[in-house]
Amino acid sequence: MLGRVDFDLTATQIGEFMVFRDYLNYFSFQQLLYDMEQDGLVTTRQDNHQTYYHVEDSGRAALEYFAGSLQPDIRAEIDEYVRSRQWEMSQTASTRTDYTLNANGEYAVRLQEIENGLPLIDLTVTVPDEKTAQAVCGRWKERSSDIYGYIMGQLLQ
């Protein structure tokens, strides 16, 4: 799957296909991700306590090589799965949130909307506690395009 999209995927997104369709069990799947990272085939980034996997050029070449050994019906199943869920999966990759405890004992919440690998908006707000930080992250994922539109409208008036 990583070789079929041009954005990062979470372990959950990849595992949904690999584990729930019984291609790998959960532990083998986790080991595979770990081995790919150790071998430099993928890199990871953290976003709101979620790990995203990015396939490197060397990983892309390895995936293409091994894809050739997959049965055609499995390749077709992967292609159909990615095609049917691509928009949903890309939305997860393009809306990013994270929060950290700052020196004042408050939480700095970073909110981003990414398009074509570049930030459309990169906003940091400070909130008093972790519960509020989590709520802001959740609302950003639901409303980021509305908020971006509002801010741009206000700035361009």
N, C-alpha and C positions, 0 to 999 in steps of 0.2 A: 504494500500500500504506500509506503513512504516514497517509493520510486514512481508512483503514479500521480502524485500531487506536487504542486509547487509552493506548498506552505507546510509549516510544522504541524505535527499531530501529537496528541497526547497518548499516553500508554492506554488509556481507556478507549480511545477511538480505534487504535490498532487492535487492542485486545478484544473489542466487541466482535470483530471479524474472526480473528485467529482462535480465540478460546471458545467463544460461544458456538462456533461452527465445528468445534472439535478437531481443528488442525493441530493444535498444541494444547497441553494442559497449562494451567495457570503458572506453575513453577517453571516449566520449560520455557514458557513465553517470557517470564521475568529474566531468566538466565540468558535467553537470546538477546534481549534488549541490553542487558549488562555487558555481554560479550561484544556486541556491536559497538558499544560506547568505548570499551577498553581497547578495541582494535582500531579506533579512530574512524569507524565507518559512519557513526552518527555522533552528534553533539547534543547536549541537553541545555535547556534553560528553565528556570523556575519562574512561574507567574501565578500569584495568588495560591501558593501551596500546590500547584499543579506542575508536573514535569512535561515539557514539550520536547519532542525529538525532531532534530533536523538532520537530514541525510547529507553527508559530505559528498564531494565528487567521487572519492574512492569508494564510498558506500554505494553510490548510484551505479558505478561500474560493476560492483560485486552483485548488486541486486539484479541488474540486467543479465548478468552471466547466469545466475541461478534461476531467474525467471524462465529462461530457455529450457530448463530441465523440468519445469512444472507441466503437469498434464494440461492440455488445451482447455478442458472444461473447468479446471481450477483457475486458470488465467482469466477465462471468460467470467467466472463468478467474481473474482477480484475486481475486474474492470466494471462490471455491472454494479457492484457494491459501491465503488468509488463514484461512479457516474450518478447513482441515485442519491448519494449523501454528500456530494462535493460541496454544495452551497452551505449546508449545515455545518460541515467540518471546517470550512474556510472561515465561517463567522466566528467560531471558537478561536481560531488562530488570529483573527484580526482585531478582536476586542480583548484587550489585556488589562489586568488589574493586579495590584500587589499592595501590601502595606507593611510598614515597619515601625517599630517603637522608636520614637526620637528621644533626644536628650532631656526634653521637658516632661517625659512620661506620657506624652500624647502619641497618636498614631498618624504617620504621614501616609496618605493613601494616594498611590499613583494610578492614574486612569489613562489609558491610551486607546486610540482607534488607529489601526494600521491599514494602509492600502498599498498594494504593490511593494511591500517591504519597507515603506516609509511612513512615518507618523503623520496622520492628518491633524491629530490633536494629542497633546501630551500634557496632562493636567495633574498637579499634585495639590491635594487639600489636606488640612490637618483636622483630625477629629479627636474627641476626648477619650474614647475607649475602644477596645478591640471589637466589641459587639457592633458599635456604630461603623467601624472600619469594614467589617464583614457585610453589613447592610448596604453601605455605599458601593462596595464592589459588586454586590448582587444587582443593585439597581442600575449600575453603569452597564452591565451586560445586557440588561433589558432595554435601556433607554439611551444608549450612547449616541445613536444617530439623531434622535430628537434633540438631545442636549447640544451636540455639535452644531446642528442647524440653528438652534436658538442663539448660541454664542456668535456664530458667524453673522446671523441677521442683525444682532445688536452691534457688532463691530463695523458692519458695512452700511449702517444707516446714516 
